[in-house]
Structure formats: C-alpha cells, structure tokens
Amino acid sequence: MNAVLAPFIVEGLLIIVAAIFGFLTGKQGKPYGKVKLVLHLFFFAWFTLGMVFILRGTLNELTLVSIPFFVMVACLLVQLFVGIRMLISKEVGKRLPAIHKIAAAGLFLADACALIITAIR
C-alpha cells in the first residue's frame, strides 16, 4: 500500500464508524443517547483532525485531488452546522437529518474519489 493512500483510507473508515454511531443515535430520536452521541462526536472530531493533516499536503501542491478534498471540506462544514442545529433544536423534524445524511454520503463519496485519484496517479 502506498503511504499517500493511507490518510484517505483512514478517513473513509472514520466516516463509516461515525456514520454507524450516527445511525444508532438517530434511531432513538430526541433526546439523543449520551454515550452514542459522544462516540459519534469523537469520531467526527478525529475525522476533522485527519482533514487538517490532509489539508497540509493538499495546499502544498494543488492537483486533481484538491477538488474532492474541497468537496469534503464543504460537506464537513454542512455536517458541523446541521449537527449543531440538530443538537440545539427541541424537535428536529425530517429535513435536518436528511441533510446531515446527504452530507455524510457526500463526504464518503468525495473521500472515495480522492482515494481513487491518488491511487491512479
């Protein structure tokens, strides 16, 4: 395995683990279970820290991988703001969780695209 692929593989795994805890948290509805929510937020924070690591490498040399990476950053920001909104609001409804799930899927797809582009190069 190429060392350049490792960050994207780890990020993909973190997205999957955070998504699992997110689905488990969302099944209960409000109020969210504290343990699952803390684990979901922990993996989100770990993923965000990994994005900072990838950002350092991406900004040094803008290549084709930069496009899916910046899509990941946009989806990450959507995840953050929608997640905070879901935590603050008393009743979530259906629109916010749907946006949260679509942004998570966008994160995973952009990560997969960055992995494929990096593997091909």
Buried (B, 14 or more C-beta within 10 A) or exposed (E): EEEEBEBBEBBBEBBEBBBBBBEBBBEEEEEBBEEBBEBBBBBBEBBBEBBEEBBEEBEEEEEEBBBBBBBBBBBBEBBEEBBEEBEEEEEBEEEBBEBBBBBBEBBBBBBBBBBBBBEEE
